[in-house]
Amino acid sequence: MNYNFDEENNRKNTNCEKHDALEKYFGYEDLQALWVADMDFKTPAFINDKILEAAKNSTYGYSLQSDDLFNSIINWQKNQHNWNVKKDEIYMVNGVVPAYSACIEAFCPNENDEVIVQTPIYPPLFKCVQSNNRKLIINELKEVDGYYTMDLEDLKAKITKNTKVLALCSPHNPVGRVWNKKELEDLAHICKENNIVIVSDEIHSDITFKKFIPLASISKEIADITITLNSAGKTFNIAGLNTSYAISHNPELLETFKKVSQKRQINSINFFGYIATQAAYENGAEFVSQLKKYIQNNIELTKNYLKINNLPIEFYEPEATYLIWLCFKNTQLSHKVIKEKLLTESKLALNDGVSFGSNGYSYFRLNTALNKERLHEALRKLSKAF
């Protein structure tokens, strides 16, 4: 089956945060929305059909976590990422961010405990640390000509006896890195030496353009210090169904996480979320293959447009995700002026790079998960101001 990603999908006036909250978050309503990390493509029919079939009963009570649901996750991880997972190593939760917040409480029992994050990074990964009243330690990624790597010397220098958790974003949002095996092994070695639990956010792992390696799949030693958080939400545009899962091969680690999750009541899952997740993982391989090709073409379109039109905007071509980390340093403008020009001249709503950390100045994140005609329209708007 061929999926039509060129199809127009008007999401305005549907209570869609991305398109209907522009005035609230940006102060302007007449903007093209390229910010929230969900896709403007329709959720595939093989998911919708299962939801509609379930809705025929007209009853939406409490539901069981079936073996078929767990098997769909197990088979997906095996077939897509060569990762062997067992049913009792999976725990269903109602979102990656709530699960990450629970991990902070679970593995940082004291308020003077520290969590390391590698900025620039998805904002909730450091905001959750602060909301849990734990200490935030910043380990900035190193950037050379737009290519980001981990600064492991800085990491080692910042670890103390109170450092309990490292938040790994893999693949990385917003810089689009797919960490290679050596990078992951080196990072894990440092964490193992210092008794640090790695919470690996792998929600973008299916939309990758090179080999993705689940951290916990590398070795038993690494798996023993890792809890992985994932969801079908980003891949199949079902994030609003609030269904995710945690995986750990270490039963003690998983049990500690479960206790906090149950205390926080984040283990009660949306009725349709179960159905959508299972349908996605049982039927979604071809959809993902075509989706990745379309997104790669959109990224290439963006790169070529900037080059052909000599725009002073750069980005390193992402190895994963539909998100582009745009660098505006060559404009020689202040961050404030860049932001104002985007809003008032280009009429574009992009994510402000500063929200990803202090090393996000002069950067903005652009979402390319929309049809190529709309993307081309956005690039024309961008060229008006720059």
N, C-alpha and C positions, 0 to 999 in steps of 0.2 A: 504493500500500500504506500502511496505517495502522500505525504502530509503537506498541506498548503500553508506555508509560513508567510506567504505574500497576502493572505486574506486580511481584509480590513476588520479590525476588532475594536469598536468604539466602547471604551470602558467608562466614559464620563457619565455622571448621574447614576452610578450603580453602587454608591457608597464605597467607592474604591479610593483608598488613601492616596495612592500614587497620583491619581488624576483629579480627585475631588477635594483634596486638602491643600491645594497649591496656595491659596490666599492665606490659609492658617499658618503655613510653615515658611512661605516665601514673601508674603505681602502682596502678591500679584496673582490674579486668576488666569490671565491670558498667556500662560506659559506652556511650552511643550515639555511634558514630564519625562525626564530621563534619569530619575533619581532612585526611587525605591527598587530594591533588588528582587523584583518579580518580573515576569515576562508579559508582553502584550500579545503573545500568541494564545490562542484558545487551548484550554485543557483538552487533551485528545479524547476522542469519542469512546475509546475502550474503557476510560474511567467514567465518563458521564453516563454511559449506558448502564454500568453497574450501580451507580448512584440512583438513577431513575428506576431501575429494577427494584432496588431496596425500598425506594419511596412508595411503591405501589401498596405496601402493607399499611401505610398511613399510621405507623406506630414507631416512635423513636425513643424507646426506653433504653435501659442499661444493656450493654452488649458484652459478650465474651470475647476474649482474645483466642481465636481459633488456631489450631495447628497449621491450617492453610496460610494464615497470615505470617506466622513465624517461618514457615517453609519458604514463602516468597522472599523474605529478607535473606534467609540463608542461601538460597539459590542465586539471588541477585549478586550478593557479595562474592560468591564463588565464581559465577560466570563472568561478571564484569571486572572483578579485581583479584581473582585467584586467592581469595581469603576464606579460610575454613572457619565457620562460626557454628556453635551449637545453640539449640533452643534455650537452654538454661543460662546462656551467656548474654541473652538479650532482655532488655527491660523497656517496656513501652512508656513513654512520657508525652506530655502535651506541648512540647516545643523544645528546640535546642537551647534557646536562651534560658528558659526556666530551669532546664536540666543543668546548664553550666552554672547558674546561680546556686543551685542545690549542691553542686560539686564543691563550690567554694566553702559553703558551710560544712559539708561533710569532711573535707580534707584539711580545712583550716579551722580547727575548733576554737582557737583563741583569737581575740581581736588584734593581737600584735603579730599574728601570722601574716606571711607575705605571699602575694601572687605575682608572678612575672608575666608580662605581656610584651609582645614584639610589635611595636608600632612602626609605620601606620597600620592600623588594624580595625576590623569591624567594631564600631563604637561600643556595643553592649559588652564586649569582652573586657573592657576596662571599667565601664560604668557599673557592671554587676559587682565588681570588687569593692567599689566605693559604697554601693547600697548595702553591702553586707558588713560594712565597717571593718574591712580588712585592709592591709597596707598594699598599695599598688607600687610595683617596681617596674620601671620602663627599661626594656632592652631594645633599643632602636635597631631596625634592620639597616644594613649598610647599602648605600645606593651609589653605583658608579655607572654613569651614562645611562640611567634609567633601568639598570639591572640590579635587582635586590638580592642580597645574600644575608645569612644570619651572622651576627657579630658575636661569636662564641667566646672571645676573650673578654668582651664587656659583660657577657652573661656570667662567666665564672667570677668576675670581679664583684658582681653585685649580689651573689648568693650569700646568705647568712644562715645561721642555725634556725632562723624563723621562717625561711623560705620553704613553703609546703607544696605549692602548685605552680606549674607552668602552663599557660594557655597557648596551645598551638593551633594556628589556623591553617588547615591543610586540605585542599589547596588554599593559597592565601588570598584573602579579600582585604584590601583592594588591589594589591600589586600583581595578582595573577600568577604567582609562582607555583609550580608543582615541585615540591621539594624532592631531590633525588635521594637514593638510598644512603649514600655517604652522609649527606647533610642530616638526615633523620637519625642515623646511627650515632653520629658525633653528638648531636643534641641529647639523645636518649642516654648516652654514656655519662654525660655530665649530670643529668638528672638522677640516674641510678646511683652514682657515687655520692650524691647529696640527699638521698631519700626524698626526692621530689616526685609527686604524682603529675603525670602529663594528662591534661584534659584536651583531647584532640577533636576539634570541630572540623568534621569532614563533610559538611552539608553540600559543598560544591564538587564532591569527588567524581560525580558522573559526567560533568561537563568539562572534560579535560582533553587537551590536544596532544598530549604525550603520556607516557605510561605513568599512572598514578599508583602509589604504593601505600596502602593503609598502614599506619605506623605500627599497629599491634600485630601485623602479619609478618614482621621481619624476623622476630625471634621470641622465644619464650621469656627471656630476660626483659625484653622491652615490653612485651605484652603484660608482664606482671606489674608494671608501674603505669599502665595506660588505661584510661577509660575513653572510649570513642563515642562521640555524639553525631547522629546522622538523621536524615529524613529524606523522603521523596519529594518534599515540598518545592525546592528550587528547581529540580529537574523536570517536574511535570506540572508546574504552576498550580500547586494545591496547598500553598503555604497557609492559606486562610482556614484550612481544616485542622490546623494545630495538632498534627500527629507526627511524633518523632520517636527515636529509640536510642538507648544507650547500650553499648556492648563492652564487656570486659571479660577477658579470659581468667582474670584473678577473682575467684569467688568472694574473697574477703573484701576486696575493693568494691565489687558490685553490691555486696550486702550493705556496706557502709553507705553507699549512694542510695540504695533502696530505702533505707530507714529515713533519711532526710526527705526523699521524694514523697514518701507516704505521709510524713509529718506535714509537708507543704501541700499535700493533695494535688500533686502535679501528675499523678498516675491515672487520672480519669480521662479517658480519651473520647474525642468527638465520634459519635455514631458513624458518620460518613467517612471519618478519617481512616478507620480500619479498612473499610471497603475500598476507598480510593488507593490507599497504600498497597494493598494486595493486588488490585487490578493493575496498578502501575508496574509493579515488579514482575508480575506474571506475563505481561503483554507489551512492555515498553522498550525492549531492546532496539527494535528497528526505528521507533520514534526518536530515541536518543541519538542514534547514528545519524539520522537526517537532520536533527536539530543542531548537532555539533557542526555539521558541514555548513548549515545556513549561518550560524553565528560566526564561524571562521570567515565566511565570505563578507559578512558585515564588518568584521574587524579589518579585513583587507581593504574594503571600501573606504573605511575611515582613514586608514593609513595612507592610501593613495590620494584621497581628497586633500588631506593636509599637505602632502608633498607637492602635488600638482599646483595647488593654489598658494604655495609658499607661506602657509600660516605659521606663525612663531609658536607652535604648540607641538609638543613631543610626547611620545609614550613608548614604553617597551611593549612589544607585542605580547599579550598575555598567553601563558601556557595553559590557562584554564579560566573558566567562568565567562559570562557575557558582559563583564564589567571592564572598563578601560580607565586606567589611572593617568589622567591627562596632566602634563606638566606645562605651566604657563610662564616659567622663569624667563624665557627668552623675550617675553613681551616687555621686560624691564618695568612692569607696573606692580604696584603694591597689591597684596592679596585683596584688600578691601575694594580697590578699583576694579580688579578682575571680576570679582563677584558682582559688583554693580553693573558692569558692562554685560555680563552674561544675562542678568535679569532684565535690564532696561533696553539694551540694544539688540541682543541676540534672542531675548524672550525664551530662554532655556532654563529649566530647573534641573541642575546637577547637584550631586552631593558635595558639600563643602569639605575640602580636604582636611581642614583643621579639626573637624569632628572625629577624624581617625587618629589624631595625635598631633603633638606640636611640630612634628616633622612633615605635616601635611600642608604647610604654607606654600602657596603658589600652585597647589594641586586641586583638581576637582575630579570626581568620579562620574563617568558617563556610562549609562546602561544601553547596550546595543541589541537587546532582545526585543526588537520590534521589526516590522516589515521594512524592507530595504528602501521603499519609497519614502516612508516617514523618516528613516535615518538620513537619507539624502537631504530631505527637507531641513532636518536639524543641523546638518553640516553647513548648508547654505546660510542658515541663520547665524551659525557660529562665525562664518567668514565675514559677516556684516560688521562685527565688532572687532575682529582681530586680523 
